[in-house]
Amino acid sequence: MKKNQKSNKKIKSITLLGSSSGRNAGDAALLNSIMADLKKLDPNLTFSYQ
């Protein structure tokens, strides 16, 4: 697939794994950035935390 070409496939689920200790602001910033970028691709995307 070419860059900037959108796929017609729907995302079924996304799993993001990361540190949840809350002691590293850089990890939290990176995770928030990834989630924001994914949300731009699909505004209906939701995230859950466990």
PDB file as gemmi writes it, atoms N, CA and C in Angstrom:
CRYST1    1.000    1.000    1.000  90.00  90.00  90.00 P 1                      
ATOM      1  N   MET A   1       0.848  -1.170   0.000  1.00  0.00           N  
ATOM      2  CA  MET A   1       0.000   0.000   0.000  1.00  0.00           C  
ATOM      3  C   MET A   1       0.898   1.239   0.000  1.00  0.00           C  
ATOM      4  N   LYS A   2       0.544   2.196  -0.805  1.00  0.00           N  
ATOM      5  CA  LYS A   2       1.315   3.432  -0.887  1.00  0.00           C  
ATOM      6  C   LYS A   2       1.082   4.289   0.348  1.00  0.00           C  
ATOM      7  N   LYS A   3       2.097   5.091   0.664  1.00  0.00           N  
ATOM      8  CA  LYS A   3       1.969   6.007   1.794  1.00  0.00           C  
ATOM      9  C   LYS A   3       0.808   6.958   1.535  1.00  0.00           C  
ATOM     10  N   ASN A   4       0.062   7.272   2.567  1.00  0.00           N  
ATOM     11  CA  ASN A   4      -1.102   8.167   2.520  1.00  0.00           C  
ATOM     12  C   ASN A   4      -2.304   7.551   1.811  1.00  0.00           C  
ATOM     13  N   GLN A   5      -2.221   6.282   1.416  1.00  0.00           N  
ATOM     14  CA  GLN A   5      -3.358   5.613   0.803  1.00  0.00           C  
ATOM     15  C   GLN A   5      -4.161   4.941   1.908  1.00  0.00           C  
ATOM     16  N   LYS A   6      -5.445   5.210   1.951  1.00  0.00           N  
ATOM     17  CA  LYS A   6      -6.288   4.654   3.002  1.00  0.00           C  
ATOM     18  C   LYS A   6      -6.767   3.263   2.616  1.00  0.00           C  
ATOM     19  N   SER A   7      -6.833   2.405   3.601  1.00  0.00           N  
ATOM     20  CA  SER A   7      -7.333   1.056   3.424  1.00  0.00           C  
ATOM     21  C   SER A   7      -8.833   1.044   3.711  1.00  0.00           C  
ATOM     22  N   ASN A   8      -9.542   0.141   3.062  1.00  0.00           N  
ATOM     23  CA  ASN A   8     -10.975  -0.007   3.312  1.00  0.00           C  
ATOM     24  C   ASN A   8     -11.240  -0.969   4.467  1.00  0.00           C  
ATOM     25  N   LYS A   9     -10.192  -1.568   5.010  1.00  0.00           N  
ATOM     26  CA  LYS A   9     -10.359  -2.517   6.105  1.00  0.00           C  
ATOM     27  C   LYS A   9     -10.654  -1.776   7.400  1.00  0.00           C  
ATOM     28  N   LYS A  10     -11.541  -2.334   8.192  1.00  0.00           N  
ATOM     29  CA  LYS A  10     -11.884  -1.762   9.494  1.00  0.00           C  
ATOM     30  C   LYS A  10     -11.011  -2.396  10.570  1.00  0.00           C  
ATOM     31  N   ILE A  11     -10.554  -1.581  11.488  1.00  0.00           N  
ATOM     32  CA  ILE A  11      -9.760  -2.071  12.603  1.00  0.00           C  
ATOM     33  C   ILE A  11     -10.707  -2.741  13.590  1.00  0.00           C  
ATOM     34  N   LYS A  12     -10.401  -3.982  13.945  1.00  0.00           N  
ATOM     35  CA  LYS A  12     -11.256  -4.696  14.884  1.00  0.00           C  
ATOM     36  C   LYS A  12     -10.827  -4.456  16.319  1.00  0.00           C  
ATOM     37  N   SER A  13      -9.542  -4.489  16.561  1.00  0.00           N  
ATOM     38  CA  SER A  13      -9.069  -4.217  17.914  1.00  0.00           C  
ATOM     39  C   SER A  13      -7.600  -3.812  17.878  1.00  0.00           C  
ATOM     40  N   ILE A  14      -7.216  -3.052  18.869  1.00  0.00           N  
ATOM     41  CA  ILE A  14      -5.838  -2.597  19.007  1.00  0.00           C  
ATOM     42  C   ILE A  14      -5.429  -2.821  20.451  1.00  0.00           C  
ATOM     43  N   THR A  15      -4.274  -3.398  20.629  1.00  0.00           N  
ATOM     44  CA  THR A  15      -3.736  -3.587  21.965  1.00  0.00           C  
ATOM     45  C   THR A  15      -2.437  -2.810  22.075  1.00  0.00           C  
ATOM     46  N   LEU A  16      -2.361  -1.936  23.045  1.00  0.00           N  
ATOM     47  CA  LEU A  16      -1.142  -1.181  23.320  1.00  0.00           C  
ATOM     48  C   LEU A  16      -0.627  -1.615  24.680  1.00  0.00           C  
ATOM     49  N   LEU A  17       0.611  -2.017  24.716  1.00  0.00           N  
ATOM     50  CA  LEU A  17       1.217  -2.443  25.971  1.00  0.00           C  
ATOM     51  C   LEU A  17       2.257  -1.427  26.387  1.00  0.00           C  
ATOM     52  N   GLY A  18       2.255  -1.089  27.637  1.00  0.00           N  
ATOM     53  CA  GLY A  18       3.235  -0.126  28.127  1.00  0.00           C  
ATOM     54  C   GLY A  18       3.285  -0.139  29.632  1.00  0.00           C  
ATOM     55  N   SER A  19       4.172   0.643  30.141  1.00  0.00           N  
ATOM     56  CA  SER A  19       4.327   0.745  31.586  1.00  0.00           C  
ATOM     57  C   SER A  19       3.131   1.480  32.180  1.00  0.00           C  
ATOM     58  N   SER A  20       2.610   0.967  33.252  1.00  0.00           N  
ATOM     59  CA  SER A  20       1.479   1.637  33.905  1.00  0.00           C  
ATOM     60  C   SER A  20       1.852   2.106  35.307  1.00  0.00           C  
ATOM     61  N   SER A  21       3.149   2.199  35.562  1.00  0.00           N  
ATOM     62  CA  SER A  21       3.580   2.589  36.904  1.00  0.00           C  
ATOM     63  C   SER A  21       3.308   4.057  37.189  1.00  0.00           C  
ATOM     64  N   GLY A  22       3.222   4.877  36.127  1.00  0.00           N  
ATOM     65  CA  GLY A  22       2.974   6.297  36.309  1.00  0.00           C  
ATOM     66  C   GLY A  22       4.198   7.077  36.729  1.00  0.00           C  
ATOM     67  N   ARG A  23       5.349   6.419  36.772  1.00  0.00           N  
ATOM     68  CA  ARG A  23       6.564   7.102  37.219  1.00  0.00           C  
ATOM     69  C   ARG A  23       7.388   7.662  36.063  1.00  0.00           C  
ATOM     70  N   ASN A  24       6.993   7.389  34.834  1.00  0.00           N  
ATOM     71  CA  ASN A  24       7.768   7.864  33.703  1.00  0.00           C  
ATOM     72  C   ASN A  24       6.867   8.678  32.785  1.00  0.00           C  
ATOM     73  N   ALA A  25       6.989   9.988  32.831  1.00  0.00           N  
ATOM     74  CA  ALA A  25       6.143  10.873  32.024  1.00  0.00           C  
ATOM     75  C   ALA A  25       6.392  10.673  30.537  1.00  0.00           C  
ATOM     76  N   GLY A  26       7.603  10.274  30.160  1.00  0.00           N  
ATOM     77  CA  GLY A  26       7.916  10.035  28.749  1.00  0.00           C  
ATOM     78  C   GLY A  26       7.122   8.879  28.182  1.00  0.00           C  
ATOM     79  N   ASP A  27       6.968   7.800  28.963  1.00  0.00           N  
ATOM     80  CA  ASP A  27       6.168   6.661  28.518  1.00  0.00           C  
ATOM     81  C   ASP A  27       4.714   7.068  28.327  1.00  0.00           C  
ATOM     82  N   ALA A  28       4.182   7.833  29.259  1.00  0.00           N  
ATOM     83  CA  ALA A  28       2.791   8.284  29.173  1.00  0.00           C  
ATOM     84  C   ALA A  28       2.598   9.204  27.970  1.00  0.00           C  
ATOM     85  N   ALA A  29       3.559  10.072  27.704  1.00  0.00           N  
ATOM     86  CA  ALA A  29       3.458  10.988  26.568  1.00  0.00           C  
ATOM     87  C   ALA A  29       3.482  10.224  25.252  1.00  0.00           C  
ATOM     88  N   LEU A  30       4.337   9.214  25.160  1.00  0.00           N  
ATOM     89  CA  LEU A  30       4.417   8.405  23.947  1.00  0.00           C  
ATOM     90  C   LEU A  30       3.113   7.649  23.719  1.00  0.00           C  
ATOM     91  N   LEU A  31       2.578   7.050  24.758  1.00  0.00           N  
ATOM     92  CA  LEU A  31       1.317   6.324  24.652  1.00  0.00           C  
ATOM     93  C   LEU A  31       0.182   7.264  24.252  1.00  0.00           C  
ATOM     94  N   ASN A  32       0.116   8.444  24.836  1.00  0.00           N  
ATOM     95  CA  ASN A  32      -0.917   9.421  24.477  1.00  0.00           C  
ATOM     96  C   ASN A  32      -0.785   9.860  23.030  1.00  0.00           C  
ATOM     97  N   SER A  33       0.433  10.009  22.546  1.00  0.00           N  
ATOM     98  CA  SER A  33       0.676  10.404  21.164  1.00  0.00           C  
ATOM     99  C   SER A  33       0.209   9.322  20.189  1.00  0.00           C  
ATOM    100  N   ILE A  34       0.512   8.075  20.510  1.00  0.00           N  
ATOM    101  CA  ILE A  34       0.072   6.957  19.666  1.00  0.00           C  
ATOM    102  C   ILE A  34      -1.449   6.905  19.622  1.00  0.00           C  
ATOM    103  N   MET A  35      -2.085   7.049  20.774  1.00  0.00           N  
ATOM    104  CA  MET A  35      -3.545   7.003  20.820  1.00  0.00           C  
ATOM    105  C   MET A  35      -4.158   8.168  20.050  1.00  0.00           C  
ATOM    106  N   ALA A  36      -3.576   9.339  20.129  1.00  0.00           N  
ATOM    107  CA  ALA A  36      -4.088  10.504  19.402  1.00  0.00           C  
ATOM    108  C   ALA A  36      -3.969  10.291  17.896  1.00  0.00           C  
ATOM    109  N   ASP A  37      -2.849   9.726  17.449  1.00  0.00           N  
ATOM    110  CA  ASP A  37      -2.672   9.460  16.021  1.00  0.00           C  
ATOM    111  C   ASP A  37      -3.677   8.424  15.524  1.00  0.00           C  
ATOM    112  N   LEU A  38      -3.915   7.386  16.315  1.00  0.00           N  
ATOM    113  CA  LEU A  38      -4.899   6.374  15.932  1.00  0.00           C  
ATOM    114  C   LEU A  38      -6.302   6.968  15.891  1.00  0.00           C  
ATOM    115  N   LYS A  39      -6.594   7.859  16.827  1.00  0.00           N  
ATOM    116  CA  LYS A  39      -7.910   8.512  16.884  1.00  0.00           C  
ATOM    117  C   LYS A  39      -8.135   9.386  15.643  1.00  0.00           C  
ATOM    118  N   LYS A  40      -7.065   9.979  15.105  1.00  0.00           N  
ATOM    119  CA  LYS A  40      -7.186  10.770  13.877  1.00  0.00           C  
ATOM    120  C   LYS A  40      -7.568   9.881  12.700  1.00  0.00           C  
ATOM    121  N   LEU A  41      -7.066   8.646  12.686  1.00  0.00           N  
ATOM    122  CA  LEU A  41      -7.393   7.710  11.614  1.00  0.00           C  
ATOM    123  C   LEU A  41      -8.825   7.207  11.718  1.00  0.00           C  
ATOM    124  N   ASP A  42      -9.300   7.051  12.946  1.00  0.00           N  
ATOM    125  CA  ASP A  42     -10.664   6.570  13.176  1.00  0.00           C  
ATOM    126  C   ASP A  42     -11.232   7.269  14.407  1.00  0.00           C  
ATOM    127  N   PRO A  43     -12.002   8.343  14.199  1.00  0.00           N  
ATOM    128  CA  PRO A  43     -12.557   9.100  15.328  1.00  0.00           C  
ATOM    129  C   PRO A  43     -13.474   8.277  16.235  1.00  0.00           C  
ATOM    130  N   ASN A  44     -14.004   7.163  15.744  1.00  0.00           N  
ATOM    131  CA  ASN A  44     -14.895   6.326  16.545  1.00  0.00           C  
ATOM    132  C   ASN A  44     -14.144   5.313  17.398  1.00  0.00           C  
ATOM    133  N   LEU A  45     -12.846   5.286  17.273  1.00  0.00           N  
ATOM    134  CA  LEU A  45     -12.030   4.346  18.022  1.00  0.00           C  
ATOM    135  C   LEU A  45     -12.089   4.661  19.511  1.00  0.00           C  
ATOM    136  N   THR A  46     -12.214   3.623  20.309  1.00  0.00           N  
ATOM    137  CA  THR A  46     -12.220   3.802  21.759  1.00  0.00           C  
ATOM    138  C   THR A  46     -11.091   2.977  22.364  1.00  0.00           C  
ATOM    139  N   PHE A  47     -10.657   3.379  23.528  1.00  0.00           N  
ATOM    140  CA  PHE A  47      -9.584   2.691  24.229  1.00  0.00           C  
ATOM    141  C   PHE A  47     -10.087   2.270  25.593  1.00  0.00           C  
ATOM    142  N   SER A  48      -9.608   1.130  26.047  1.00  0.00           N  
ATOM    143  CA  SER A  48      -9.939   0.690  27.397  1.00  0.00           C  
ATOM    144  C   SER A  48      -8.643   0.381  28.130  1.00  0.00           C  
ATOM    145  N   TYR A  49      -8.684   0.546  29.438  1.00  0.00           N  
ATOM    146  CA  TYR A  49      -7.512   0.342  30.276  1.00  0.00           C  
ATOM    147  C   TYR A  49      -7.826  -0.706  31.322  1.00  0.00           C  
ATOM    148  N   GLN A  50      -6.849  -1.533  31.600  1.00  0.00           N  
ATOM    149  CA  GLN A  50      -7.030  -2.555  32.630  1.00  0.00           C  
ATOM    150  C   GLN A  50      -5.910  -2.498  33.610  1.00  0.00           C  
TER     151      GLN A  50                                                      
END                                                                             
